[in-house]
Amino acid sequence: MEYWEAALFGLIQGLTEFLPVSSSGHLRVVEHFAGLHEPQTGFDIALHMGTLVAVLIFFWRDVLDLALAPLRAARGLAAGEGLRAVTEDSGMRGLGLVLLAAIPTGIIGYTLGPWLETRSTSLLFVGCAFLANSVILFSTRWLNLNAGGPRLNTGFLGLRWGDALAVGIVQGLAVTRGISRSGSTITAALLVGVDRDTAGRFSFLVSLPAVSGAAMLSLTGDIGSGAAVGFLETLLGASVAFAAGIVALFWLMRMVRAGCLHRFGWYTLFLGLGLVLWHYQGDALLAALRG
């Protein structure tokens, strides 16, 4: 793999992993039209680790709060605070919600993931999935009307266990190429009445166990499969994915808080229409250009 290819894969991973436009769908499009081979599994894991670190750094306050929550709860229990030390701690609530969401995500990803991935490789399927993704994103324009509801800006303490299950189920189904994980999970959270800021933060926190688990499963497979990638190329790709991921997170969270998530739907709408048109008229278009 050339250095520019490694940087390109890293850029695509970093931007499209977080922006609600589907990273897997874009990788499929680039592989088809640019003629790039699927990268080595180890390189793919490195790209995901780059974006994983981006999430950890961007949401470091939430991550630290969740990581220290068990220690706070244990100290509260030792001090005689009783169950209040657990039930009234936003970090413990958030940690429990993230772990709960990981259950349906893991079950769906393990059982249906391979089946969904193998059937979402054609450009026609990916194009239709992009169109479906647009519908999901456009729906947030109307879902934003609940922003003044009783659960506005309540944080993790305002999240219900059913909310976490709904987000986890949607995250598991978002393995389909062309369907954005971030876009669908944020939309699901808004649909059940979660405020915008909490919906965005929770969407990326629940991605941490999902991405980590997917990487561990990949390690159990043939890590050497795919196009060979050197160490420097892998480091470059992961670094670009990290940097692009930070930029994408800043942009996306700003759009989510402003209630503008639906604007990304226009991009996937035109991309999906273009892929569907190419599937049916691609040969004719090429012939016309050559003629």
C-alpha positions as CSV (number, residue, x, y, z in Angstrom):
1,M,0.0,0.0,0.0
2,E,1.3,3.5,-0.9
3,Y,1.5,6.2,1.7
4,W,-1.2,8.3,-0.1
5,E,-3.6,5.2,0.0
6,A,-3.0,4.8,3.8
7,A,-3.7,8.5,4.3
8,L,-6.8,8.3,2.2
9,F,-8.2,5.3,4.1
10,G,-7.4,7.1,7.3
11,L,-9.1,10.3,6.2
12,I,-12.2,8.4,5.1
13,Q,-12.3,6.4,8.3
14,G,-11.8,9.5,10.5
15,L,-14.4,11.7,8.8
16,T,-17.1,9.2,7.9
17,E,-16.9,7.1,11.1
18,F,-18.3,10.0,13.1
19,L,-20.2,12.1,10.6
20,P,-23.6,10.5,9.9
21,V,-22.7,9.4,6.4
22,S,-21.5,5.7,6.9
23,S,-17.8,4.9,6.9
24,S,-18.4,1.4,5.6
25,G,-20.5,2.7,2.7
26,H,-17.9,5.2,1.7
27,L,-15.1,2.6,1.9
28,R,-17.1,0.4,-0.5
29,V,-17.5,3.3,-2.9
30,V,-13.8,4.2,-2.8
31,E,-12.8,0.6,-3.3
32,H,-15.0,0.3,-6.4
33,F,-14.3,3.6,-8.2
34,A,-10.7,4.1,-7.1
35,G,-9.7,0.5,-7.6
36,L,-8.2,0.3,-4.1
37,H,-7.9,-3.2,-2.5
38,E,-9.4,-3.9,0.8
39,P,-6.7,-3.2,3.4
40,Q,-5.1,-5.8,5.7
41,T,-7.2,-6.6,8.8
42,G,-4.5,-5.3,11.0
43,F,-4.5,-2.0,9.2
44,D,-8.3,-1.8,9.5
45,I,-8.0,-2.4,13.2
46,A,-5.4,0.4,13.5
47,L,-7.7,2.8,11.8
48,H,-10.5,2.0,14.2
49,M,-8.1,2.4,17.1
50,G,-7.3,5.8,15.8
51,T,-10.9,6.9,15.9
52,L,-11.4,5.1,19.2
53,V,-8.7,7.3,20.8
54,A,-10.3,10.3,19.2
55,V,-13.6,9.5,21.1
56,L,-11.7,8.9,24.3
57,I,-10.0,12.3,24.1
58,F,-12.9,14.3,22.8
59,F,-15.3,13.0,25.5
60,W,-12.6,12.6,28.1
61,R,-14.8,14.2,30.9
62,D,-17.6,11.7,30.3
63,V,-15.1,8.8,30.0
64,L,-13.3,9.7,33.2
65,D,-16.7,10.2,35.0
66,L,-17.8,6.7,33.9
67,A,-14.4,5.1,34.8
68,L,-14.4,6.6,38.3
69,A,-18.0,6.0,39.0
70,P,-17.5,2.5,40.6
71,L,-14.9,4.0,42.9
72,R,-17.3,6.8,44.0
73,A,-20.1,4.3,44.5
74,A,-17.9,2.0,46.6
75,R,-16.7,4.9,48.7
76,G,-20.3,6.0,49.2
77,L,-21.4,2.6,50.2
78,A,-18.6,2.4,52.7
79,A,-19.6,5.7,54.1
80,G,-23.1,4.4,54.7
81,E,-24.9,6.2,52.0
82,G,-26.7,3.1,50.9
83,L,-28.1,2.6,47.4
84,R,-28.1,6.3,46.9
85,A,-24.4,6.1,46.2
86,V,-25.3,4.1,43.1
87,T,-28.7,5.3,42.0
88,E,-28.1,9.0,42.3
89,D,-24.7,9.0,40.7
90,S,-24.8,10.1,37.0
91,G,-21.6,8.3,36.2
92,M,-22.9,5.0,37.6
93,R,-26.1,5.5,35.7
94,G,-24.2,6.3,32.5
95,L,-21.9,3.3,32.9
96,G,-24.9,0.9,33.4
97,L,-26.7,2.4,30.3
98,V,-23.6,2.0,28.1
99,L,-23.1,-1.6,29.2
100,L,-26.8,-2.4,28.7
101,A,-26.8,-0.9,25.2
102,A,-23.8,-3.1,24.4
103,I,-25.8,-6.3,25.0
104,P,-28.2,-6.0,22.0
105,T,-25.5,-4.5,19.9
106,G,-23.2,-7.5,20.6
107,I,-26.0,-10.1,20.0
108,I,-27.1,-8.5,16.7
109,G,-23.6,-7.9,15.5
110,Y,-22.5,-11.4,16.2
111,T,-25.5,-13.2,14.8
112,L,-26.7,-10.9,11.9
113,G,-23.5,-8.9,11.3
114,P,-21.8,-11.2,8.9
115,W,-25.1,-11.8,7.0
116,L,-25.8,-8.1,6.7
117,E,-22.3,-7.3,5.6
118,T,-22.2,-10.0,2.9
119,R,-25.5,-8.7,1.4
120,S,-24.5,-5.1,1.5
121,T,-21.6,-5.2,-0.9
122,S,-23.3,-4.2,-4.2
123,L,-23.4,-0.6,-5.2
124,L,-27.1,-0.8,-5.7
125,F,-27.6,-2.0,-2.1
126,V,-25.2,0.6,-0.7
127,G,-27.0,3.3,-2.8
128,C,-30.4,2.3,-1.4
129,A,-28.9,2.2,2.1
130,F,-27.6,5.7,1.6
131,L,-31.2,6.8,0.6
132,A,-32.5,5.1,3.8
133,N,-29.9,6.9,5.8
134,S,-31.1,10.2,4.4
135,V,-34.7,9.4,5.6
136,I,-33.3,8.7,9.0
137,L,-31.4,12.0,9.1
138,F,-34.3,14.0,7.7
139,S,-36.6,12.7,10.4
140,T,-34.5,14.5,13.0
141,R,-35.8,17.8,11.7
142,W,-39.2,16.9,13.1
143,L,-37.8,15.0,16.1
144,N,-36.2,18.2,17.2
145,L,-39.6,19.5,18.1
146,N,-39.4,17.6,21.4
147,A,-36.4,19.6,22.5
148,G,-38.6,21.5,24.9
149,G,-40.0,18.4,26.5
150,P,-39.8,17.4,30.2
151,R,-36.5,15.6,29.7
152,L,-34.6,18.5,28.2
153,N,-30.9,18.6,29.3
154,T,-31.3,16.0,32.0
155,G,-28.0,14.2,31.2
156,F,-27.5,10.5,31.9
157,L,-29.8,10.6,35.0
158,G,-32.7,11.3,32.6
159,L,-32.0,8.4,30.4
160,R,-34.2,5.3,30.9
161,W,-33.1,1.7,30.5
162,G,-35.4,1.3,27.6
163,D,-33.6,4.2,25.9
164,A,-30.3,2.4,26.1
165,L,-31.8,-0.8,24.7
166,A,-33.3,1.1,21.8
167,V,-30.0,2.7,21.0
168,G,-28.2,-0.6,21.3
169,I,-30.5,-2.4,18.9
170,V,-30.2,0.4,16.3
171,Q,-26.4,0.3,16.7
172,G,-26.3,-3.4,16.0
173,L,-28.4,-3.0,12.8
174,A,-26.2,-0.1,11.6
175,V,-23.5,-2.6,10.6
176,T,-25.3,-2.4,7.2
177,R,-23.1,-0.6,4.6
178,G,-24.6,2.8,3.9
179,I,-26.4,3.2,7.2
180,S,-24.6,5.5,9.6
181,R,-24.0,4.2,13.1
182,S,-23.8,7.7,14.6
183,G,-26.7,9.1,12.6
184,S,-29.0,6.2,13.5
185,T,-28.2,6.0,17.2
186,I,-28.5,9.8,17.7
187,T,-31.8,9.7,15.8
188,A,-33.0,6.8,18.0
189,A,-32.1,8.7,21.2
190,L,-33.9,11.8,19.9
191,L,-36.9,9.6,19.0
192,V,-37.3,8.4,22.6
193,G,-37.1,11.9,23.9
194,V,-33.5,12.4,24.9
195,D,-32.1,15.9,24.6
196,R,-29.7,16.7,21.8
197,D,-26.5,17.0,23.8
198,T,-27.1,13.8,25.8
199,A,-28.1,12.0,22.6
200,G,-24.8,12.9,20.9
201,R,-22.6,12.1,23.9
202,F,-24.4,8.8,24.6
203,S,-24.2,7.8,20.9
204,F,-20.4,7.9,21.0
205,L,-20.0,6.5,24.5
206,V,-22.0,3.4,23.5
207,S,-19.7,3.0,20.5
208,L,-16.6,2.4,22.7
209,P,-17.5,-1.2,23.7
210,A,-18.8,-1.9,20.2
211,V,-15.7,-0.8,18.4
212,S,-13.4,-2.5,21.0
213,G,-15.4,-5.7,20.7
214,A,-15.3,-5.7,16.9
215,A,-11.6,-5.2,17.0
216,M,-11.1,-8.1,19.3
217,L,-13.2,-10.3,17.1
218,S,-11.2,-9.3,14.1
219,L,-8.0,-10.3,15.9
220,T,-9.4,-13.8,16.2
221,G,-9.6,-14.0,12.4
222,D,-6.9,-13.9,9.8
223,I,-5.2,-10.6,10.7
224,G,-3.0,-11.0,7.6
225,S,-5.8,-11.1,5.1
226,G,-6.2,-8.3,2.6
227,A,-3.6,-6.1,1.0
228,A,-0.3,-6.0,2.8
229,V,0.4,-2.8,4.7
230,G,3.8,-1.8,6.3
231,F,4.3,-0.3,9.8
232,L,4.8,3.3,8.7
233,E,1.8,3.2,6.4
234,T,-0.3,1.8,9.3
235,L,1.0,4.5,11.6
236,L,0.2,7.1,9.0
237,G,-3.3,5.8,8.4
238,A,-4.1,5.6,12.2
239,S,-2.7,9.1,12.8
240,V,-4.8,10.6,10.0
241,A,-7.9,8.8,11.2
242,F,-7.3,10.2,14.7
243,A,-6.8,13.8,13.5
244,A,-9.8,13.7,11.1
245,G,-11.9,12.1,13.8
246,I,-11.3,15.0,16.2
247,V,-12.3,17.5,13.5
248,A,-15.4,15.4,12.6
249,L,-16.5,15.2,16.3
250,F,-16.2,18.9,16.8
251,W,-18.3,19.5,13.6
252,L,-20.9,16.8,14.4
253,M,-21.6,17.7,18.0
254,R,-22.0,21.4,17.0
255,M,-24.5,20.4,14.4
256,V,-26.3,18.0,16.8
257,R,-26.6,20.7,19.5
258,A,-27.9,23.2,16.9
259,G,-30.5,20.7,15.7
260,C,-29.0,20.6,12.2
261,L,-28.3,16.9,11.9
262,H,-30.8,16.6,9.1
263,R,-28.5,18.7,6.8
264,F,-26.2,15.7,6.3
265,G,-29.1,13.9,4.8
266,W,-28.8,15.9,1.6
267,Y,-25.3,14.6,1.1
268,T,-26.3,10.9,1.4
269,L,-29.4,11.5,-0.6
270,F,-27.5,12.7,-3.7
271,L,-24.8,10.1,-3.1
272,G,-27.4,7.3,-3.0
273,L,-29.2,8.6,-6.1
274,G,-25.9,8.7,-7.9
275,L,-25.0,5.1,-7.0
276,V,-28.4,3.9,-8.0
277,L,-28.2,5.8,-11.3
278,W,-24.7,4.4,-11.9
279,H,-25.9,0.8,-11.3
280,Y,-28.5,1.1,-14.0
281,Q,-26.9,3.6,-16.4
282,G,-23.2,3.4,-15.6
283,D,-22.2,1.7,-18.8
284,A,-24.2,4.1,-20.9
285,L,-22.7,7.1,-19.1
286,L,-19.2,5.7,-19.7
287,A,-20.0,5.1,-23.4
288,A,-21.3,8.7,-23.7
289,L,-18.2,10.1,-22.2
290,R,-15.9,8.1,-24.4
291,G,-17.9,9.0,-27.5
